[in-house]
Amino acid sequence: MDTLTTSHNFSDAAESAGSAAIALNQVHLTLEGPVGPVNILRGVNLNVSAGTALGVVGPSGSGKTTMLMIIAGLERISAGRVEVAGTDYAALNEDALALFRRDAVGIVFQSFHLIPTMSALENVAVPLEFAGLKDAFDRAEDQLKSVGLGHRIDHYPGQLSGGEQQRVALARAFAVKPKILLADEPTGNLDSATGQQVIDLLFELHDKSNTTLMLITHDFNLAKRCDRVVRIADGLIVGEGLADLHEAKRG
């Protein structure tokens, strides 16, 4: 991967918002706190090309996860514009947004978020069933086999290791062939060796599916595996490229 240079508008300048897989234009999120308004995001601009793996880094509380939640359609913005896979979120009500998210967006969280009373197979089949697919369980089984868990399909989350649970979560996220895959610290609850296996699998699935990937991480070495890297601080994207990462690490 070529070293990226710092960009002052922190977006893919060669690409218009209309053709981007993810396009954020002057996105603000302000929440009411006990002592007044709190500005979580303060005018974020970001365009991400289809098929790109984007790494997002920044300190805790900088707005990384909030930005991901907005792209996932799980948090409404206060001002600005959000387009994902060519869809303007402002035009969607909550029901339409949920349907769009079901069909186009996969999410992998740090804490797995598997349903404890369902087997691995059932967990992966859930979004496929919601999509109305009659072969949901066959597809779920194939997806589990693709992440090396064909022998664990009948096991419940409590019977699986942390790494196995995250692989189930990956299988579930990719099962509906999403256009956008959002991963929030997917190795945060795993030891380094297991985390490395999960990340290798994540990038393998990303490459095979050509899904646009946004990866939030505190690990600069992991971020460097992405095609692009942006740094966020105090609710703004403040840098892009590996040079900025090295400066931040030294700071």
N, C-alpha and C positions, 0 to 999 in steps of 0.2 A: 504494500500500500504506500502511495506517495505521501510525503509529508505535506500537510495542508498549511496554507498561509493564513495569517490573521485577516479577517474580513471586517470592515467597519460597519456594514449593515447587517452582518451576522445572518445572512440568508443566501440562498442560491440565486445570485443576481441574474444568471442566465435563464432562469426559469420563472415564468409567470405563475401567479397563484392559481390560475385556472387549470394548469397542467400538473400541479404538484400533488403528490399523494397526501401530504399534510401541509396546510397553509394557515399560519396564524398571522393576523394583521392587527397590530396595535391592541393586543389582548390585555385587558385589565381584569383583575378580580379583587374586589374590595369587600371585606366582611366586617360586620359590626362586632366590636369587642366591648368589654365592660367599661373601657375608658374612651370609647370612640372608634371610628373606622380604622381598620387595619388593611393596608395595601399588600396583598399577597403577590400579585403579579402587576407590573407597572408599565405595560406597553411592550409586550413581547412580539417580535417579528421573526418568523421562521418559515422557510419553505423547504420541504424535503421531497426529493425526487422519488418516483416509484422504484421499488427494489433496493433502495439504499438502506444500509445499516447505520443508524445514527446513534452515537454514544452521547449521553448527557451527564455531565459531572458538575459538582458544586457542593458546598457545605450543607449540613443539615439546616433545614429551615429556609433554604434559598428559593424554593418554589419548584423544584424538580418534579416531585410527585404531584403537586397541584397541576402543573402543566400536563402531565400524563393523564390525570383524571379528566381534565378538560377535553383532551383529544379523544379520550374514551367515551365522552358524552355523559360522564358521571357527575360533572360539576358544570353549572351554567356560569358564563362569564358576566361581568358587570358592563363591559364595553369592548368593542372591537369586533372581529370577524374570525370565525373558525370554519374551515373547509377541510373535510377528510374524504379522500377518494372521490373528489368532485362534488360532494354534498355539503351544502351550507347548513350548518346546525341551526341557524336562526330560523330556518323555514320548517323545522321539525318540532312537533309537540312531543311530550314525554313518551307516548306510545310509539310514535313513528321513530323516535330516537332509539328506543329499546330494540325495535325490529332491525334498524340499521346496524346497531352494535352487534346484535346476534349474528347477522349475516356477513359483516365486513371487518369486525375488530376482534382480535384475540388478546387476552390479557393474562400475564403470568406474574403473580405476586411473590413477595419474599416468603410469606407464610402459607403458601400452597393453596389454601382455601378449598380443599376437597370436602365433599359431604361425607361425614364420618360413618353414616349408616348405609352408605352405598359402596359397592365393590368398585375396584378400579375400572372395570368394564362399564358399570352403570354411570360412574362419574364422567367418563369420556362420552358416553352416549347421550347425556343430558342435553347439550346444545344441539346435537343432531336431531333429537326427538323434538325439541322446541322448533327446529326448522322444518318439521313435518316430513322428515326422511323415513321411508318405510324400512330401509336397510340400516337403520341407525346402529344397531348392535354389531352387524357385520363390519361396518365402517370403523366403529370404535375398536373392535378387536384387531383389525388391520393396523390402526393407528398405534395401538399399544405394542404390537409386534415391531413396528417401525422404530420404537424407542427402546427396544430390547426387553419388553415386559410381557411377552406372549405367555410366559409361564406363571404370571402373577395376576391374571385377569379377574380371578374370583376372590382375590384378597382385598380386605378392607384397609383404609388408610392407616389404622392403628397397627396393622400387621406388616406395614411396609417401612423401610428405612426412610430417612429424610430425602436422600437422593432419589429413591424410587418414587416417593410422593411427588417430588418436583418433576420427575419424568412423566408421571401421570398427568400433572398439570400442563406440561408441554404438549402431551398428546391431545388433551382436551382443547387447548388453545388453537392448535393447528388443525383439529378435526374438521372444522367447517371451511377450511381453506381461506382464512381471512386475508383481506388485502393489507391490513395493518396489524402488526404484532407489537404489543406494548409489554415490556418486561421491566418490573420495578425491583431492583436489587435481587434478582432471582437466585443468587448464591449466598445471600446474607445469612441464612440459617444452616449453611452446610460447611463441613470442613473443607480445607483447600483442595484435597485430592478429589473429593466428590464434586465440589463446585466446578473444578476443571472439566470433569466428565460431562456435567450438565451444560456448561457453556459450549463445549465442543459440539454437543448434540443440538443445542439451540442454533448455532451457526450452520450446522449441517442441514437442519430443517429449513432455515432461512434461505440457504443457497438453492435447495431443491425446489422450494415453492416460489422463490422470487418475491416473497412477502416483504413489504417495507417494515423494517424493524427499528423501534426506538428502545434503546437499552439505557436505563438509569443505573449508574454504578458509582461507587466511591473508589473503585480500583482503576487507576490510570492505565495499568498494563492491559486490563480487560477492555477499557475504552479504546485503546489503540488498535484493537482487532476490528473496529468498525470502519466504515468508509469515510465517515465524517465524525467529528467530535465538536460539541459546543459546551461552553461553560456558562453556568447560570449563577448569579449572586444577587441577593436583595431583590428578587422578583424581576430581574432583567437578564437577558443573554448578553454577557459582557465579553465574550471571546470565542473564537473558533480556530480550531487547528491544534496540532500537537505542540507547537511552540508555546502557546498559551498554557497548555497543561504543564509543561516543564517549568514555566515561570511560577505557576500556582504551587507546584510541588516544592520548589525551592523556598517559596514564601511561607 
